[in-house]
Amino acid sequence: MCSWCWAFAPVWQEVRESLANDIELKYVLGGLAPDSDQPMSDEMQHKLQQTWRRIEETVPGTTFNFNFWEDCQPRRSTYPACRAVLAAKILENDKEQAMISAIQHAYYLQAKNPSDVEVLAECAQDIGLEKESFTKQLQSKQVDLQLADNIASYRKHSSAGFPSLVLKTETAHHPIRIDYNDASIILSQLHVNRE
């Protein structure tokens, strides 16, 4: 649910499509904002809207549906979306990226609130998962434990914020500098750090 991750999505797709076959991708969910039923403060809403505008100016082609701020009751709660990605992967291992994309499209383009279980269940159904099984998995202890493990791993290996890329080799973890407009910059760092 990080708006900078949304801006990074096209370049990230290009990076994924260009990776060497021997590089294994592993998504680690950093959590961002814990569970909350409280409405987002006006100050935070204003700050995020300003971030969206700055992203639209900085990363060509990135758009946001600002109707979200009028149509939804925003909450600063991203753990439900993180759990949704984990639940989708548990149900079908190859659905992780599809779920990330579905959540981002629902939030940023369709002005739906991905802090709501019903919205996440619709996203799951849209990518071909059975809604009831997904909702059960979303609320499972297994998903809660996996999210805690993901957050701990993120905090240990990444200090760059969201999004972050880290190349793990046999000897070290190498932070990869993000470029929102040029996949080749990321790919060249991966090549250098693997040698």
C-alpha positions in Angstrom: 0.0 0.0 0.0 3.0 2.3 -0.2 2.3 4.9 -2.9 6.0 4.9 -3.9 5.7 1.1 -4.5 2.8 1.9 -6.8 5.0 4.4 -8.7 7.7 1.7 -8.9 5.4 -1.0 -10.2 6.2 -0.5 -14.0 9.9 -0.5 -13.5 9.7 -3.4 -11.1 7.8 -5.4 -13.7 10.6 -4.6 -16.2 13.2 -5.7 -13.7 11.4 -9.0 -13.0 11.1 -9.8 -16.7 14.8 -9.1 -17.2 16.3 -11.0 -14.2 18.7 -13.8 -14.7 17.0 -17.2 -14.3 19.2 -18.1 -11.3 17.9 -15.1 -9.2 15.1 -16.1 -7.0 12.6 -13.4 -6.0 11.4 -13.3 -2.5 8.8 -10.6 -1.4 9.2 -9.4 2.2 6.3 -7.4 3.6 7.5 -4.5 5.8 4.1 -3.8 7.4 4.3 0.0 7.2 1.2 0.8 9.4 -0.2 -1.6 12.1 -3.9 -2.6 12.4 -6.2 0.3 13.3 -9.9 1.0 13.2 -9.4 4.7 13.8 -10.0 7.2 11.0 -6.8 8.6 9.6 -6.1 12.1 10.9 -6.7 15.1 8.6 -3.0 15.9 8.9 -2.0 12.4 7.6 -4.6 12.5 4.8 -3.2 15.9 3.7 0.4 14.5 3.8 -0.5 11.5 1.8 -2.4 13.5 -0.8 0.7 15.7 -1.2 2.9 12.6 -1.6 0.6 11.4 -4.4 0.9 14.7 -6.1 4.7 14.7 -5.8 4.8 11.2 -7.2 2.7 12.2 -10.2 5.2 15.0 -10.9 8.3 12.9 -10.3 7.4 9.6 -11.9 5.9 10.1 -15.4 2.8 7.9 -16.0 1.9 7.3 -12.4 -1.7 8.3 -11.6 -3.9 8.3 -8.5 -7.6 8.4 -8.1 -8.0 11.2 -5.6 -11.7 10.3 -5.1 -10.4 7.8 -2.5 -10.2 10.7 0.0 -13.9 11.6 -0.5 -15.4 8.1 -1.2 -13.7 6.1 1.6 -13.0 6.4 5.3 -9.2 6.3 5.2 -7.4 4.4 8.0 -3.7 4.2 8.5 -3.7 0.4 8.5 -1.7 -1.5 6.0 -1.3 -4.9 7.8 -4.6 -6.2 6.3 -3.2 -5.7 2.8 0.0 -7.4 3.8 -1.9 -10.4 5.2 -3.9 -10.5 1.9 -0.7 -11.0 -0.1 0.4 -13.8 2.3 -3.0 -15.5 2.2 -3.0 -15.4 -1.6 0.4 -17.0 -1.7 -0.6 -19.7 0.7 -3.7 -20.6 -1.3 -1.8 -20.5 -4.7 1.9 -19.9 -4.6 2.0 -18.0 -7.9 -0.7 -15.5 -6.9 1.5 -13.3 -4.7 2.4 -10.7 -7.4 -1.2 -10.8 -8.8 -2.5 -9.9 -5.3 -0.1 -7.0 -4.9 -1.2 -5.7 -8.2 -4.9 -6.2 -7.5 -4.6 -4.3 -4.2 -2.7 -1.4 -5.8 -5.2 -1.1 -8.6 -8.2 -1.2 -6.1 -6.6 1.5 -3.9 -4.9 3.8 -6.4 -7.1 3.6 -9.4 -10.5 2.4 -8.2 -10.6 4.4 -4.9 -11.4 1.4 -2.8 -10.1 1.0 0.8 -7.6 -1.9 1.0 -7.8 -1.7 4.8 -11.3 -3.3 4.5 -11.5 -7.1 4.4 -14.3 -7.0 1.9 -12.2 -5.1 -0.6 -9.3 -7.5 -0.1 -11.7 -10.5 -0.7 -12.9 -8.8 -3.9 -9.3 -8.5 -5.0 -8.7 -12.2 -4.2 -11.8 -13.1 -6.2 -10.6 -10.9 -9.1 -7.3 -12.9 -9.4 -9.1 -16.3 -9.3 -9.1 -17.2 -5.6 -12.2 -18.5 -3.9 -13.5 -15.7 -1.6 -14.5 -17.8 1.4 -11.2 -19.7 1.5 -9.2 -16.5 1.1 -11.1 -14.7 3.9 -10.5 -17.7 6.2 -6.8 -17.8 5.4 -6.6 -14.0 5.8 -7.7 -14.3 9.4 -5.5 -17.3 10.2 -2.8 -17.6 12.8 -0.5 -18.9 10.1 -0.8 -15.6 8.2 -0.3 -13.5 11.4 2.9 -15.5 12.1 4.2 -15.1 8.6 3.5 -11.3 8.7 5.5 -11.0 12.0 8.4 -12.9 10.4 8.3 -10.7 7.3 8.3 -7.5 9.3 11.3 -8.8 11.4 13.2 -9.7 8.3 12.5 -6.4 6.7 13.7 -4.5 9.7 16.9 -6.6 9.9 17.9 -6.3 6.2 16.4 -3.1 4.8 16.7 0.5 6.1 15.8 2.2 2.8 12.1 2.5 3.4 9.5 1.4 0.8 10.1 0.1 -1.7 13.4 -1.6 -1.0 15.4 -4.1 -2.9 18.1 -6.2 -1.3 20.3 -8.8 -3.1 21.2 -11.6 -0.8 24.4 -13.5 -1.8 26.2 -16.2 0.0 28.3 -13.7 1.9 26.1 -10.6 2.4 23.0 -8.6 1.9 23.5 -5.8 -0.7 21.0 -2.8 -0.8 20.0 -2.0 -4.4 19.3 1.7 -5.2 15.8 2.2 -6.5 15.3 4.1 -9.7 11.6 4.9 -10.5 12.2 5.5 -14.2 15.0 3.2 -15.4 15.2 -0.5 -14.8 18.7 -0.7 -16.3 20.1 1.1 -13.2 18.7 -1.6 -10.9 19.7 -4.4 -13.2 23.3 -3.2 -13.5 23.6 -3.1 -9.7 22.3 -6.7 -9.5 25.0 -7.7 -12.0 27.8 -6.0 -10.2 26.9 -7.3 -6.7 26.7 -10.9 -8.0 30.2 -11.0 -9.2 
